[in-house]
């Protein structure tokens, strides 16, 4: 197994000496943006400068108001360190890493009902960006890049992740090959 792959983000954060309630993770769960993918790390009331999308392009995106969200939870140490750095660059300290305290299997199922709204948003934004590229308007190239990653993840990885995360929350252990993952 690849030693870079991480399955318990909070355990790895502890090894990195990072925890919620200390810089850079001072975010408040009550401000957690609904567009964050369920998981331990989330963006709440973040700055709108957009540094996170450059620092952690495989994990951080912007919502329609340009606040940073975690569209994909980190899956390896490299990504996790990038997300920590993105949080560290947020002058509002709006990132949190206490999501495991609040997410439950039931809440994941409820969030999952909003996936169609998320897919519609992504499809509309993606179409607009394709149009701009055709018009040779490259002013939002970074936006298009993470939007492409986000759209791909929602279409081809999110459901399996949500099932594994729900299992983790319910069973308090990482699923293995013999585990039956819950439906979301």
Protein Blocks (a to p, Z undefined) as FASTA:
>chain_A
ZZkbcfblmlmmmmnopaehiafblbcfklocfklccdfbdcfddcfkommmmmmmmlpc
cdfkopacdfbdcfbfklmmmmmmmmmmmmnlpaccklmmmpcfklmmmmmmmmmmmmmm
mmmmmmmmmmmmmnopaklmmmmmmmmmmmmmmmnmmmmmmmmmmmmmmnopacdfklcc
ddZZ
